[in-house]
């Protein structure tokens, strides 16, 4: 099933942002690996460092902007909705990271969207086993876009 993505741009800098088609391709690749997933509606919001910092502080207790935040939708009992959740991506942080890590910006964005979508699906990297599983899937999905291992030194 193809994703239904609400792409929101909440920043003035609209250059070099992923397009709707980019988002659909990247999230679609994740969904292709999860064919039984019925929740295919999500929001991808491009935010300022200030908005990212506020969200990161309020929801994760970390008072700094970050690259991507995932907010899974928690369906109330007895209610069936196709909502997966929201991603808040800080463009400025993603650009800074891509530059510092000598990565192509589009490749880093692909990774951030895939990483965030996997979080919405319940993947995590808190313990080593979960991290290895999530990172292996990220590597595989990125390879499908001809993007190398983002965790390689």
N, C-alpha and C positions, 0 to 999 in steps of 0.2 A: 504494500500500500504506500502511496506517495505521501510525503509530509504536507501538512497545511501550516505554513509558517507566516506569522504576522511579523514582518520586518519593521522595526521602529528605529528611527534615527533621532536621538535626543541630544545631538551635538551639532555645533556649527560646521566643524570640519567634516565634510562629506566625501572628501577625496580618498581614494584607495580602500573604501569600504567594500566588503563583499556584496555582490548583487543578490537579488531574490533567487536567481537561477543558481548561483554559487551555493547559497544556503540549502536550497532544495536538493542539490546534488550531494552535498556532504552529509546532510541529515538522512537523505534517502539511502545512502550507502550503509549508514548505521541501521536503519530500519530493515534493509535487505538481509542483514544478519539476525534480525529479530522478527521473522515473518508472522509470528503469532501476536505481536504487539498491536493492540487495537487503538491505543492512545497516540494519535498522530498529529494532534494540533499543539502548536507551541509558539511562543513569542521569542524572538531574538531582538534584543534592544541594545543599541550601541550608545554607551553612556560616557559622560565626562568623568575625569578622575574624582571630582567632588561627589558625584552620585555613587560611583563605585565605592569610594571610601565610606560613605554613609551606610550603604547596604552591607559592606563587609564588616563594619563596626557593629551595626545593629543586629545582624544575623549570625556573625561568626566571631564576634569579639576581637576582631583585628582592625585596628584604627589606621588603615592605609588602603589606597586603591589596589586593585588586583586585576589580573587579566580577564578571567571569566568567573562568574558566579552562577550557580545552578539552583533553581527554586522549583523542586518537583511539586506538582499539583496533588494535593491530598484529597481524593474524592470522598465525600461524606458517605457513610454507610447507606446502602440502598439506592444510591444515585449512580447512574452510568453515564459518564461523559468522556469524550475522546481527548480531553486535555492532558497533555504530558507535563507541561510546566513552562518555565521561563528561563532564558539565559540573559544575563546582563554582561555585556562585553565592553571593557574599557579600551577604546581605540588607542588612546595615548600610551597606555601600558603595553598593549600588543605591539605597537610600532617600536617602542623603546626596547622591548625584549628581542624582537626580530633583529634590530640593528645590533644590539649587544651580542647576540648569539650568531651573528652573520648568517641569518636565515632569510629567505625570500619572504616578503610580507604575506603574500597569498598562501604560502605553505604554512606559515605560522597560524594564520587565521583558520586554515583548514583543520589544523591540529586542535586549536582552541574550541571550534564548533563541535568537532567529533568528541573531544574530551568532555565538554559540557553536556552534550546529548547523552553520552554514556552515564554521566552522573544522574541525569534525569531518569534514566532507566534503572537506576539502583546500583550501578557500579561504584566502587570506591577504592581508595588507595591508602587507607588508614593502616592496615597491617600488610606485611610483606607479601603474603599469598595473594590477597586481593589486588595489591599494586601490580604484581607480576601478571595476573590475569588481565587486568585493565590495560596495562601498557602493551601487552602482546596483541590484544585486539586493536588498539590504536595503531600499532605498527602495521598490522595487516591491512586495516582500512586505508591508511595513508599510502601504503604501497600501491593500492588500487588507483591512486591519483598520481602515481610516479613520484611520490615524496618519500625521502629517506627517513631513517629512524630518528625521531626528534630527541631521543634520549641518549644517542651516541655522543661520546665526548669529542 
